[in-house]
Amino acid sequence: MKKINWREVCKFLSGAFFVTAGASWYFSWYHISVPFMVTSMSPEFLLIRGFIHFGLFIITFYFGFVKKTKV
């Protein structure tokens, strides 16, 4: 069984969270509702979602790039 390299997982997630935070803020700034399944995400919801994803970006960036692992 192969061990999961959590540092690499956090590197990938930091990029994904950065992109979704930026996209959410972009759509919120221009007051665009984003369709999702049978509903739509309002610009106000996208603004909050952007802040949450930016916070998750900071956390995963820290664990993926900044924090040194013990060897």
N, C-alpha and C positions, 0 to 999 in steps of 0.2 A: 504494500500500500504506500502510495506517494504522499508525502507531507505537503500541505498547502502552504505556499509562501505568501503570508498575509501582507508582507510589505509590498509585493507586486500587486496584490489585489487592491490595496489602498491607493497605489499609484494610478491604477486604472480608474477606480471610483472617483478620485480627486478630479481627474479630467472630465469624467461624465457629469459630476455635480457642477463643475465650473461652467460647462456648456449649457446645462439646463437652467442654471441660475441666470446666465446672460440672456438666454432666449425668453425666459419668463419675464425678466425685466423689460426686454425689448417690446414684447407684446403688450405688457401693462402700460408702458410709456405711450404707445400709439393707440391705446384703448381698443385692442383687438381681442375679441373673444375667440378662444381656441376650442373647436369641437372635440369632444371626448366621448366616444360611444354614443349614447342617446342624449347626452346633456352637453353643455359647453362650460368651459372654465372662464369665469368673468375676469376682467382686468384686475379687480381688487384681490381676487383669489390668487392670480398669477403673481402679484406683487408680494404677497405673503409667502407663496411657494418659492419665489426667488430668494428671499431672505433665509428661509429654511435650508434650501439647497446650498446657498453660499456658506452658511454655518457648517453644513456637512462637508463642504469642500475644504474649509479650514481644518477641520478635524482630520479628514483623511489625508490631506496634504502633509500635515504634521507627522502622522504615523507612517506615511509612505516615503517622504523625502527628508524630513528634518531630524526626527528621532533616530539616534544611533542604536543599533541592536547589539546585544552582548554576544561575543563570539567565543 
